[in-house]
Amino acid sequence: MDLLCFQAYNQLIDLTQQKEFEMNRRELLLSGVALAGAAIVGKVQAADGHEHHHHHGGAVNTGLIAAASDCIQKGQVCLSHCLTLLGQGDKEMAACAQSVNQMLAVCGALQQLASQESSYLKSQAKIAMDICKDCEDECKKHADKHDACKACMDSCAACYKECKKVIA
C-alpha cells in the first residue's frame, strides 16, 4: 500500500510540474487530502484482520431481487427513451414515462426490502404488482415500435410474477 501511495504522490508531483497542467493550491490540497485518506483507509482495512462473519446461506428473495433489479435497469432505459421522444414533441410517450417513473420508485424500494428480508416486503410487493402491471400495460402500447418499451414491459411482467410468489 505504501508503494501505491508513493507512486500516486509521484504522479501528482509530475502533473504539477507540467506546464500545460495548471493546478491551483486548493486542488493540490484536495488531492493530497484524498491521497492521505486512501492511505489511511488501506491501513485500517489491512489492520482489520478480517474478523467479521459472512453468512453463506442462500438469500430467500433472490428471484424477486433480480426481477426488481432488471425492472429498474430496463425502466431507466425506457424512461430515457420516452423523455427523448417527448423532447422531440411526441406527446404520446407522456403516460409511458409517468408509469415507468412510478415503477422505478416502487421497484427500488422493493429491491431494498427484499434484500433486507423486511417484514414490509409483502405489502410492498402488493403495491409493486399494481404499479408493474400498469407499467406493463402502458409499455405494451409502444412495444411494437420501441424496443426499450418492450424490454420494460417484459421486465415488469417478470417482476409481477415474482411479487405474486412472495405474497402467496
Secondary structure, DSSP 8 states (H G I E B T S, - for coil): -HHHHHHHHHHHHHHHH-TT----HHHHHHHHHHHHHHHHHHHHHHHT-S------S--TTHHHHHHHHHHHHHHHHHHHHHHHHHHTT-GGGHHHHHHHHHHHHHHHHHHHHHHTT-TTHHHHHHHHHHHHHHHHHHHHTTTTT-HHHHHHHHHHHHHHHHHHHHH-
